Amino acid sequence: MTGHHTTSGSPFTPHSAEETEAMLESIGVDDVEELFDIPEKVRYEGQLGIEARDEPTIKEEVASLLDKNEDMIELLGRGHYDHYVPSVVDQLSGRSEFLTSYTQYQAEVTQGFLQALFEFQSMLRELTGLDVVNCSMYDAASAIGEAATLASRVRETSGDRVLVPDVLQDNRRDVIENYVAGPEMPVDSYPTDDGNVDVDGLRSKMDEDVVMVYVESPTARGTIEERVAEVGELADEFDAMFTLGSDPVALAMLEEPAAAGVDTVVGEADVLGLPNSFGMGTGLFATKKDYVRQVPGRLVGVSEDSNGKRSYTLTLQTREQHIRRERATSNICTNQAWVALRIAMHMALLGPSGLVDLATESVERARDLAERVDDIDGFEAPAHDRHHFREFVVETDAPAGTVADELAEEGFAVHVLNEDELQFCVTGVSDEELDEFVSTLAEVSA
């Protein structure tokens, strides 16, 4: 660092103009901008014109801006769920020793946090039946991408094609494709039938070049996949990795993935521990012991200290920065440790029976709402003749966008899937709010 040479007055731009010019000349570049590949369509050549203001003024302006947000009752779902988080989770996770902690490199001073992450791994291991769970990923989408690259490393197939369902959410597919663009792994869709896997259609897509098959349960449309074991057999027949997308609440009710032949489980773990944030997540990643040295991110292991006492430490690290370097399995540089801590707290507070109760409620409330919606003229619910979890698709005679707009005017937010389909989710919505929603839906359809 040569901050004493800076002419800008900022410690974050420490090089003088002469030093910068010398470095550019050394690498054969005329201008710093040549180092950045910014597409023309997103370049901004003008001035932002933001005036400097004092803190009270800024706070007042931000508060005024936020006040413009409409206070709506959300029945959105599709990957973002709002199960009630006990207040004790906020109280405990907000302790300074947790809240200010970074990565737990120094095991001797972070035993409590490491133990909590170990419990996070252990509880998810029980839910998945698989041998190894890492102590959190970024989110579900990147976890699927990591599963695909793991598959390309451990499966001896003639290709690297990844198969995903045709109902997969676009944002998740975009992340997967971005993840596998480097190793040139094409992503292809297989068909679904009435919301679930069309096994015959999937078979027609299978070949020796398929390295991973991805299935979700619950699906993006809220259905519970009924033929997981059959997909597992098919994937095994072609030596493709079988990856299942799910979450801790759903797994409390569903068949243990390992028993159905699943190799890797991914998904959003933050259905517990966090209120709905529409963005921030925590990726779940579980797999078989055979692949433990290929798992991305971090693992917390148990050992003994010099006095023979049980102790915890980060183990088998596969990161590029300080252990594996060019042999790293992933470039994931951090994890969601604090959020994983909150998830572990929430799971521990619920306990096994509480988790099952929450899962049961997610099924029963979705079923009950679907029955009530189906009784309203102009709607058919659920659109799929399946078991549902948390949410379901509704067919509407009126244009779906029009129905959604009229609901929004009355304070309800729902998803529009296409011209004649809506999707409703029951998590985070009280019984009284659901009663009001049903009444409002009947009124806007009249």
C-alpha positions in Angstrom: 0.0 0.0 0.0 1.3 3.5 -0.8 -1.5 5.6 0.7 1.0 8.4 1.5 1.2 9.1 -2.3 -2.5 9.5 -2.9 -3.8 12.7 -4.3 -7.5 11.9 -3.9 -7.6 11.9 -0.1 -9.2 8.4 0.0 -7.5 5.4 1.6 -9.4 3.2 -0.9 -7.6 4.7 -3.9 -4.0 4.6 -2.6 -2.0 4.9 -5.8 -0.7 8.1 -7.2 -1.2 8.9 -10.9 2.4 8.1 -11.6 2.1 4.7 -10.0 -1.1 3.9 -11.8 0.5 4.9 -15.2 3.5 2.7 -14.5 1.3 -0.4 -13.7 -0.8 0.2 -16.8 2.4 0.4 -18.9 3.7 -2.8 -17.4 0.7 -4.8 -18.4 0.3 -3.0 -21.8 -3.0 -1.2 -21.1 -3.6 2.5 -22.0 -6.4 3.3 -19.6 -7.9 1.9 -16.4 -11.3 1.6 -18.1 -9.8 -1.1 -20.4 -9.6 -3.4 -17.4 -13.4 -3.4 -17.0 -15.7 -5.1 -19.5 -18.9 -3.0 -19.0 -21.5 -3.6 -21.7 -22.4 -0.4 -23.6 -26.1 -0.7 -22.7 -25.5 -0.5 -19.0 -22.8 2.2 -19.1 -23.7 5.6 -17.7 -21.7 8.6 -19.0 -23.6 11.4 -17.2 -23.6 12.8 -13.8 -25.9 11.5 -11.0 -26.4 15.0 -9.6 -26.9 13.9 -6.0 -26.3 16.7 -3.6 -24.5 16.2 -0.3 -27.0 16.3 2.6 -26.7 15.9 6.4 -27.8 12.7 8.1 -31.1 14.0 9.5 -32.2 15.2 6.1 -31.2 11.9 4.5 -33.1 9.9 7.2 -36.2 12.1 6.6 -36.1 11.6 2.9 -35.6 7.8 3.1 -38.5 7.5 5.6 -40.7 9.6 3.3 -39.7 7.3 0.4 -40.4 4.1 2.3 -43.8 5.5 3.4 -44.8 5.3 -0.3 -44.7 1.5 -0.1 -48.2 0.0 0.0 -48.9 -2.1 3.1 -50.2 -5.2 1.3 -51.2 -8.7 2.5 -48.8 -11.0 0.6 -49.8 -14.4 -0.8 -46.8 -14.6 -3.0 -44.6 -17.5 -2.1 -42.6 -19.1 -5.0 -39.4 -19.5 -3.0 -40.1 -16.8 -0.3 -42.0 -17.9 2.8 -42.8 -16.1 6.0 -43.1 -18.7 8.8 -43.3 -16.9 12.2 -39.9 -16.6 13.8 -40.0 -16.8 17.7 -38.7 -13.6 19.3 -36.1 -15.6 21.3 -34.3 -16.1 18.0 -33.9 -12.4 17.6 -32.7 -12.0 21.2 -30.1 -14.8 21.1 -28.8 -14.3 17.7 -28.4 -10.5 18.4 -25.8 -11.2 21.1 -22.6 -9.4 20.3 -20.5 -12.6 20.2 -22.7 -13.9 17.4 -23.6 -10.7 15.6 -20.1 -9.3 15.3 -18.4 -12.7 14.4 -16.9 -13.2 11.0 -15.8 -16.6 9.6 -14.9 -18.9 12.4 -11.2 -19.4 11.4 -9.9 -19.1 15.0 -11.6 -22.1 16.5 -10.2 -21.5 19.9 -12.3 -18.3 20.3 -15.4 -19.3 18.4 -16.4 -22.6 20.0 -19.9 -21.5 20.7 -20.6 -20.4 17.1 -19.0 -23.5 15.7 -21.1 -25.7 17.9 -24.2 -23.9 16.7 -23.2 -24.5 13.1 -22.5 -28.1 13.8 -26.0 -28.5 15.2 -27.3 -26.8 12.0 -25.5 -29.4 10.0 -26.7 -32.3 12.3 -30.4 -31.3 12.2 -30.4 -31.0 8.4 -28.5 -34.3 8.1 -31.4 -36.0 10.1 -33.9 -34.4 7.7 -32.1 -35.5 4.5 -30.7 -38.8 5.6 -27.5 -37.9 3.7 -24.0 -38.1 5.3 -22.7 -34.6 4.9 -24.2 -31.1 5.2 -22.2 -28.0 4.8 -22.7 -25.0 7.2 -24.7 -23.0 4.6 -24.5 -21.7 1.1 -25.6 -18.4 -0.4 -29.1 -19.5 -1.5 -31.0 -22.2 -3.3 -30.1 -21.2 -6.8 -26.3 -21.1 -6.3 -26.6 -24.4 -4.3 -28.1 -26.0 -7.4 -25.2 -24.6 -9.5 -22.7 -26.0 -7.0 -24.4 -29.4 -7.2 -24.0 -29.4 -11.0 -20.3 -28.6 -10.8 -19.8 -31.2 -8.1 -21.6 -33.7 -10.4 -19.2 -32.9 -13.2 -16.2 -33.7 -10.9 -17.5 -36.9 -9.4 -19.5 -38.6 -12.2 -17.7 -40.4 -15.0 -20.1 -39.7 -17.9 -19.3 -38.7 -21.4 -20.8 -35.3 -21.1 -21.9 -32.5 -18.8 -25.6 -31.8 -19.6 -27.8 -30.8 -16.7 -31.5 -31.5 -16.7 -34.0 -29.3 -14.9 -37.8 -29.2 -14.9 -39.6 -27.0 -17.4 -41.5 -25.3 -14.5 -38.2 -24.2 -12.8 -38.3 -20.5 -11.9 -36.5 -18.4 -14.4 -34.4 -16.6 -11.8 -33.1 -19.9 -10.5 -32.4 -21.2 -14.0 -30.5 -18.0 -14.9 -28.2 -18.5 -11.8 -27.6 -22.1 -12.7 -26.7 -21.3 -16.3 -24.4 -18.6 -15.1 -22.7 -21.0 -12.7 -22.1 -23.7 -15.3 -21.1 -21.3 -18.2 -17.4 -21.5 -17.3 -17.1 -25.3 -17.4 -19.4 -25.3 -20.5 -22.2 -27.4 -19.0 -25.4 -27.1 -21.1 -28.7 -26.8 -19.1 -31.7 -28.5 -20.7 -35.4 -28.8 -19.6 -37.4 -32.0 -19.2 -41.2 -32.0 -19.3 -43.6 -32.0 -16.4 -47.1 -33.5 -16.3 -49.8 -31.7 -14.2 -47.1 -30.0 -12.2 -44.9 -33.0 -11.5 -42.1 -34.9 -13.3 -43.2 -36.6 -16.5 -41.0 -39.7 -16.0 -41.5 -40.9 -19.6 -40.6 -37.5 -20.9 -37.6 -37.3 -18.6 -36.4 -40.7 -19.9 -36.6 -39.5 -23.5 -34.2 -36.7 -22.4 -31.7 -39.0 -20.7 -28.5 -40.0 -22.4 -24.9 -40.8 -21.4 -24.1 -37.1 -21.6 -26.4 -36.2 -18.7 -24.4 -35.5 -15.6 -27.2 -34.3 -13.2 -30.9 -34.5 -13.0 -32.6 -31.9 -10.8 -36.1 -32.3 -9.3 -38.0 -30.1 -6.8 -40.4 -31.2 -4.1 -42.3 -29.1 -3.4 -42.2 -27.7 -6.9 -42.3 -24.1 -8.0 -46.1 -24.6 -8.4 -46.5 -25.9 -4.9 -47.1 -29.6 -5.8 -45.4 -32.4 -3.9 -43.4 -34.7 -6.2 -44.8 -38.3 -6.0 -42.2 -40.2 -8.1 -38.9 -39.2 -6.6 -37.7 -42.8 -6.2 -38.5 -43.5 -9.9 -36.4 -40.5 -10.9 -33.6 -41.8 -8.7 -33.6 -45.2 -10.4 -33.6 -43.5 -13.8 -30.7 -41.2 -12.9 -28.8 -44.2 -11.5 -29.3 -46.1 -14.7 -27.5 -43.4 -16.6 -24.9 -42.7 -13.8 -26.2 -39.2 -13.4 -26.3 -37.4 -10.1 -29.8 -37.1 -8.7 -30.3 -33.7 -6.9 -33.4 -32.8 -5.1 -34.5 -29.3 -4.2 -36.5 -28.9 -1.0 -36.4 -27.2 2.4 -36.3 -28.1 6.1 -40.0 -27.7 6.8 -41.1 -29.8 3.8 -38.4 -32.4 4.6 -40.0 -32.9 8.0 -43.0 -34.4 6.3 -41.6 -35.9 3.1 -39.9 -39.2 2.6 -36.2 -39.0 3.6 -34.4 -38.1 0.3 -31.5 -40.6 0.9 -34.1 -43.5 1.0 -35.4 -42.4 -2.4 -31.9 -42.6 -4.0 -31.1 -38.9 -3.9 -27.4 -38.0 -4.1 -27.6 -34.4 -3.2 -30.2 -32.2 -1.5 -30.2 -28.4 -2.1 -32.7 -25.6 -1.4 -33.6 -22.6 0.7 -33.0 -23.3 4.4 -34.1 -19.8 5.4 -37.8 -20.8 5.5 -36.9 -20.9 9.2 -35.0 -18.3 11.2 -35.7 -15.3 9.0 -38.8 -13.3 8.1 -39.5 -13.0 4.4 -36.9 -10.8 2.8 -37.4 -11.4 -0.9 -33.7 -11.7 -1.6 -31.5 -12.7 1.3 -31.4 -16.5 1.7 -29.4 -19.4 3.0 -28.6 -22.3 0.8 -29.0 -25.9 2.0 -26.4 -28.4 0.6 -26.3 -32.0 1.7 -24.6 -35.0 -0.1 -23.0 -38.4 0.4 -19.9 -39.1 2.4 -18.2 -40.3 -0.8 -18.2 -36.7 -2.0 -17.1 -35.0 1.2 -13.8 -33.7 -0.3 -15.7 -32.2 -3.2 -18.3 -30.3 -1.1 -18.2 -26.5 -1.7 -18.1 -24.0 1.1 -17.3 -25.1 4.7 -17.8 -28.0 7.1 -17.7 -27.9 10.9 -16.2 -31.0 12.4 -15.8 -32.4 15.9 -12.4 -33.2 17.4 -10.6 -33.1 20.7 -8.4 -30.3 22.1 -5.0 -30.9 23.8 -6.9 -31.6 27.1 -9.1 -34.3 25.5 -12.2 -32.1 25.6 -14.7 -32.1 22.7 -14.0 -29.2 20.4 -15.2 -27.9 17.0 -13.3 -26.6 14.0 -13.7 -25.8 10.3 -12.5 -28.9 8.5 -11.8 -30.2 5.0 -12.0 -26.7 3.6 -12.2 -26.5 -0.1 -11.9 -22.8 -0.6 -9.4 -21.3 -3.0 -8.1 -18.4 -0.9 -6.1 -20.2 1.7 -6.2 -24.0 1.3 -6.8 -25.4 -2.1 -5.9 -22.5 -4.3 -6.2 -23.6 -8.0 -7.5 -27.0 -6.9 -10.5 -25.5 -5.1 -13.9 -27.0 -5.7 -15.6 -23.7 -5.7 -15.0 -20.0 -5.6 -17.7 -19.4 -2.9 -15.9 -17.0 -0.6 -18.2 -16.8 2.5 -21.3 -18.3 3.9 -24.5 -17.3 5.7 -23.2 -18.4 9.1 -25.3 -15.9 11.1 -28.5 -16.8 9.3 -27.6 -20.5 9.7 -27.3 -19.8 13.4 -30.8 -18.4 13.4 -32.1 -21.4 11.4 -30.6 -23.8 13.9 -32.1 -21.9 16.8 -35.6 -21.9 15.2 -35.3 -25.7 14.4 -34.2 -26.4 18.0 -37.1 -24.4 19.4 -39.6 -26.2 17.3 -38.2 -29.7 17.9 -39.1 -32.7 15.8 -42.8 -32.6 16.6 -43.1 -28.8 16.2 -41.4 -29.1 12.8 -43.9 -31.8 11.7 -46.8 -29.6 13.0 -45.6 -26.7 10.9 -45.3 -28.9 7.8 -48.8 -30.3 8.4 -50.2 -26.8 8.8 -48.6 -25.9 5.5 -50.5 -28.7 3.8 -53.8 -28.3 5.5 -54.1 -24.5 5.2 -53.2 -24.6 1.5 -55.8 -27.4 0.9 -58.5 -25.5 2.8 -57.9 -22.2 1.0 -57.9 -24.1 -2.4 -61.3 -25.6 -1.5 -62.7 -22.2 -0.7 -61.3 -20.6 -3.8 -62.7 -23.4 -5.9 -66.2 -22.6 -4.6 -66.0 -19.2 -6.2 -67.4 -18.9 -9.7 -64.7 -18.4 -12.3 -61.9 -20.1 -10.4 -60.6 -23.7 -10.4 -58.3 -24.6 -7.5 -56.0 -26.2 -7.3 -55.1 -26.4 -11.0 -53.1 -29.6 -10.4 -54.7 -32.7 -9.1 -51.8 -33.2 -6.6 -50.9 -32.8 -3.0 -49.8 -29.3 -2.3 -47.4 -27.6 0.2 -47.9 -24.0 1.2 -49.1 -22.8 -2.2 -51.1 -23.8 -5.3 -52.0 -22.7 -8.8 -55.5 -21.3 -9.6 -57.1 -21.3 -13.1 -59.2 -18.2 -13.7 -61.8 -17.5 -16.4 -61.1 -13.7 -16.2 -57.6 -12.5 -17.3 -55.2 -13.3 -14.5 -53.5 -9.9 -14.7 -56.8 -8.1 -14.3 -57.8 -10.2 -11.2 -54.3 -9.6 -9.7 -54.6 -5.8 -10.3 -58.1 -5.7 -8.7 -56.8 -7.7 -5.7 -53.8 -5.3 -5.4 -56.2 -2.3 -5.2 -57.9 -4.1 -2.2 -54.5 -4.7 -0.5 -53.6 -8.3 -1.6 -50.5 -9.3 -3.6 -50.6 -12.6 -5.6 -48.5 -14.1 -8.4 -49.6 -14.0 -12.0 -48.1 -17.0 -13.8 -49.7 -16.5 -17.2 -52.9 -15.2 -18.9 -55.2 -17.6 -17.0 -53.2 -18.8 -14.0 -52.5 -17.2 -10.6 -50.7 -18.7 -7.6 -51.6 -18.2 -3.9 -49.4 -19.0 -0.9 -50.7 -19.3 2.7 -47.6 -18.8 4.8 -47.4 -15.6 6.8 -51.1 -14.9 6.4 -53.5 -15.2 9.3 -56.8 -17.0 9.3 -58.6 -13.6 9.5 -56.6 -12.3 6.5 -57.4 -15.4 4.5 -61.1 -14.9 5.3 -60.8 -11.3 4.0 -58.9 -12.5 0.9 -61.6 -15.1 0.0 -64.3 -12.4 0.4 -62.4 -10.0 -1.7 -61.7 -12.6 -4.4 -65.4 -13.3 -4.7 -66.1 -9.6 -5.0 -63.6 -8.9 -7.8 -64.8 -12.0 -9.8 -68.5 -11.0 -9.6 
